[in-house]
Amino acid sequence: MPTTRKPILAANWKMNKGPAETEDFLKSFLQKLQEKKNFPCEIVIAPPFVSLAKAAEMLSASNAPVQLAAQNASQYDAGAYTGETTMLMLKEFFVHYVILGHSERRAIYGESDEVINAKLKKAREAHLKPIFCIGETLAEREGGKLEEVLGRQITVGLDGLGEKDMLDTVIAYEPVWAIGTGVTATTEQAQQAHAFVRGLVAKMFGKEVAEKVRIQYGGSVKPANAAELMACPDIDGALVGGAALDPQSFFDLVKNACTVVEE
């Protein structure tokens, strides 16, 4: 893996852990982090909105090498959008990253590529770093539409962004059929998809930018398979769901993934 790409390991807690549980998790996780200094990977945690304040407070007090992320945000700046949160509101919680385009947002809440593109642009206006999720369903993969689906999601999702925006954007390839199912794409499948995505980015923004953009893998990543996935040349980290809900599990995953970088 080129040294210019620092691996990024992000925990997406989804709709789990209120402020009290967030405090318990971070107390344990941050204590474990102290056992090993100077991780060569970037660590990110994305709690639910209601837990951002508690997480921000604890991370700030600990001076830990952990960045805070939100799981979603609105494409609008303000207004009559009940239940929504703006990018600038997130900045007040010292959020650095925001997950956009997750397959659950696409499938359950009907977010289109165009809506996700608007959110990406709004995130960059606010100087937030998007974790931009893409991925195909099992039916799409079995139907031979992998490249068509990823091509559309990348082309439309990243439309209008500049080179500087891309250097502050993380792409997360998550095959929908592997999220929360216990089924993980083989290293060959994951690497092939990541290389294809990097090629698309090169066509849109140039080879030099594409070589610097970090592309994570997501989909049933666990401590046991983290190192194998991270060893692939185009995989620059992981977006982790279930395995990130337990502090020991997420710490072990981070430690195993970083071992590959240190070798």
VOGU-3710 file (C-alpha; in Angstrom, 3 decimals, decimal comma):
1> mpttrkpila> 0,000/0,000/0,000  1,432/3,438/-0,900  2,637/5,338/2,150  0,664/8,372/0,989  -2,592/6,646/1,966  -3,061/6,392/5,717  -5,533/3,548/6,432  -8,783/4,571/8,081  -10,807/2,307/10,378  -14,281/3,653/11,120
11> anwkmnkgpa> -16,897/2,301/13,521  -20,489/2,815/12,392  -22,654/2,112/15,423  -25,890/2,690/13,484  -28,892/2,988/15,841  -27,052/1,618/18,872  -25,608/3,167/22,053  -27,118/6,165/23,749  -24,929/8,562/25,781  -24,539/6,197/28,765
21> etedflksfl> -23,496/3,241/26,617  -21,217/5,525/24,598  -19,476/6,571/27,802  -19,011/2,935/28,860  -17,631/1,957/25,452  -15,184/4,847/25,240  -13,896/4,389/28,779  -12,958/0,826/27,897  -11,776/1,457/24,331  -9,651/4,493/25,140
31> qklqekknfp> -7,980/2,620/27,982  -7,041/-0,144/25,555  -5,670/2,398/23,078  -3,261/3,648/25,730  -1,614/0,215/25,693  -0,347/0,891/22,176  0,797/4,348/21,100  1,107/5,796/17,616  -1,254/3,653/15,605  -0,345/3,938/11,900
41> ceiviappfv> -4,070/3,984/11,091  -6,699/6,685/11,533  -9,479/5,659/13,925  -13,003/7,062/13,574  -16,155/6,429/15,620  -19,657/7,306/14,394  -22,228/7,164/17,215  -25,905/8,126/16,883  -26,696/11,855/16,899  -27,809/11,821/20,543
51> slakaaemls> -24,416/10,474/21,615  -22,199/12,891/19,686  -21,951/15,361/22,569  -20,867/12,705/25,068  -18,361/11,236/22,599  -16,951/14,672/21,755  -16,565/15,498/25,446  -14,717/12,259/26,206  -12,469/12,303/23,143  -11,509/15,912/23,788
61> asnapvqlaa> -10,682/15,222/27,432  -8,627/12,137/26,602  -6,666/13,657/23,737  -7,046/10,246/22,100  -6,134/9,644/18,434  -9,797/9,099/17,534  -11,868/11,251/15,193  -15,610/11,721/15,523  -18,075/11,074/12,700  -21,808/11,517/12,212
71> qnasqydaga> -23,889/8,864/10,482  -25,785/11,219/8,186  -26,712/14,874/7,662  -29,030/17,004/5,565  -28,327/18,519/2,171  -30,047/21,716/3,385  -28,644/24,537/5,513  -31,761/25,238/7,601  -35,531/25,298/7,408  -38,668/23,244/7,895
81> ytgettmlml> -37,066/19,803/7,777  -38,284/18,126/10,946  -35,862/15,583/12,349  -32,933/16,622/10,150  -29,478/17,885/11,150  -27,291/20,287/9,184  -23,604/19,911/8,418  -22,814/23,107/10,341  -24,618/21,798/13,422  -22,282/18,803/13,345
91> keffvhyvil> -19,276/21,120/13,365  -20,333/22,349/16,809  -19,769/18,814/18,122  -16,239/18,741/16,683  -17,293/16,198/14,085  -14,681/15,677/11,365  -16,323/12,989/9,227  -19,859/12,272/8,058  -21,086/8,980/6,584  -23,145/9,596/3,446
101> ghserraiyg> -24,890/7,261/1,021  -24,946/4,219/3,299  -26,930/1,373/1,743  -29,464/1,590/4,574  -30,080/5,265/3,755  -30,471/4,328/0,105  -32,722/1,294/0,631  -34,813/2,263/3,669  -35,072/6,034/3,211  -34,959/6,174/-0,569
111> esdevinakl> -31,926/8,418/-0,910  -30,983/8,719/-4,566  -27,541/9,232/-6,055  -28,534/12,850/-6,686  -29,519/13,452/-3,054  -26,289/11,864/-1,867  -24,337/14,053/-4,290  -26,021/17,146/-2,816  -25,056/15,980/0,679  -21,449/15,407/-0,369
121> kkareahlkp> -21,236/18,949/-1,744  -22,804/20,389/1,407  -20,365/18,440/3,577  -17,405/19,839/1,681  -18,819/23,374/1,942  -18,757/22,871/5,709  -15,232/21,402/5,532  -16,443/18,036/6,757  -14,855/14,893/5,339  -17,410/12,555/3,738
131> ifcigetlae> -17,244/8,785/4,060  -19,077/8,097/0,810  -20,662/4,632/0,696  -21,251/2,639/-2,467  -22,069/-0,996/-3,172  -24,175/-3,467/-5,076  -26,929/-5,845/-3,970  -26,590/-9,605/-4,391  -29,067/-9,538/-7,285  -27,026/-6,840/-9,023
141> reggkleevl> -23,778/-8,752/-8,566  -25,286/-12,046/-9,751  -26,865/-10,199/-12,676  -23,470/-8,980/-13,839  -24,268/-5,364/-12,988  -21,465/-4,713/-10,487  -19,578/-2,260/-12,695  -22,763/-0,602/-13,916  -24,003/0,026/-10,375  -20,679/1,217/-8,983
151> grqitvgldg> -20,113/3,320/-12,087  -23,438/5,122/-11,615  -22,965/5,637/-7,890  -19,469/7,058/-8,364  -20,211/9,169/-11,431  -23,375/10,767/-10,061  -22,330/10,804/-6,402  -19,042/12,612/-7,022  -20,274/14,905/-9,775  -19,172/18,509/-9,303
161> lgekdmldtv> -16,552/17,821/-6,639  -13,042/19,161/-7,131  -9,655/17,530/-6,683  -9,248/19,059/-3,196  -12,670/17,701/-2,226  -11,654/14,218/-3,309  -8,491/14,267/-1,216  -10,712/14,869/1,832  -13,260/12,226/0,826  -13,117/8,561/1,833
171> iayepvwaig> -14,943/6,062/-0,356  -16,400/3,023/1,409  -17,146/0,054/-0,829  -19,767/-2,048/0,931  -21,365/-4,902/-0,990  -24,928/-4,794/0,357  -25,103/-8,593/0,482  -22,222/-8,639/2,998  -23,483/-6,005/5,458  -24,583/-7,565/8,728
181> tgvtatteqa> -24,946/-10,996/7,140  -21,735/-12,570/8,362  -20,788/-13,096/4,715  -17,646/-11,253/3,667  -16,518/-10,699/0,110  -13,417/-12,732/-0,659  -10,194/-10,758/-0,753  -10,212/-11,244/-4,529  -13,753/-9,863/-4,863  -13,009/-6,924/-2,570
191> qqahafvrgl> -9,714/-6,037/-4,247  -11,259/-6,283/-7,716  -14,073/-3,892/-6,764  -11,684/-1,462/-5,065  -9,368/-1,416/-8,083  -12,355/-0,764/-10,357  -13,499/2,137/-8,156  -10,008/3,625/-8,095  -9,998/3,415/-11,889  -13,288/5,337/-12,045
201> vakmfgkeva> -11,886/8,030/-9,764  -8,832/8,265/-12,024  -11,054/8,848/-15,059  -12,947/11,626/-13,273  -10,154/13,340/-11,340  -6,864/12,035/-12,715  -4,513/9,235/-11,744  -2,596/11,306/-9,188  -5,767/12,065/-7,211  -6,970/8,464/-7,492
211> ekvriqyggs> -3,715/7,188/-6,010  -4,262/9,379/-2,940  -7,973/8,683/-2,319  -8,631/6,186/0,456  -11,105/3,387/-0,262  -12,418/1,364/2,668  -14,057/-2,028/2,619  -17,229/-2,609/4,616  -19,321/-5,734/5,095  -18,908/-8,164/8,010
221> vkpanaaelm> -15,365/-7,034/8,789  -14,107/-8,734/11,953  -10,826/-8,939/13,887  -10,193/-12,306/12,217  -10,381/-11,054/8,616  -9,202/-7,450/9,014  -5,524/-8,148/8,317  -6,256/-10,245/5,228  -8,426/-7,512/3,734  -5,957/-4,765/4,622
231> acpdidgalv> -3,196/-6,619/2,819  -4,935/-5,979/-0,519  -3,195/-3,182/-2,462  -6,308/-1,048/-3,032  -8,012/-1,524/0,364  -7,208/1,364/2,681  -9,230/0,521/5,757  -12,627/-0,658/6,905  -16,072/0,668/7,751  -17,139/-1,601/10,589
241> ggaaldpqsf> -20,626/-2,316/11,904  -21,348/-5,154/14,336  -17,724/-5,829/15,265  -17,366/-2,201/16,379  -20,077/-2,375/19,041  -17,828/-4,113/21,554  -14,704/-2,221/22,684  -12,494/-5,325/22,822  -13,644/-6,487/19,393  -13,056/-3,099/17,768
251> fdlvknactv> -9,679/-2,726/19,472  -8,605/-6,159/18,261  -9,760/-5,277/14,753  -7,799/-2,014/14,781  -4,720/-3,749/16,167  -4,854/-6,554/13,570  -5,433/-4,150/10,691  -2,604/-1,861/11,763  -0,217/-4,801/12,038  -0,315/-5,145/8,248
261> vee> 0,624/-1,472/7,835  3,520/-1,771/10,252  5,062/-4,749/8,434
//
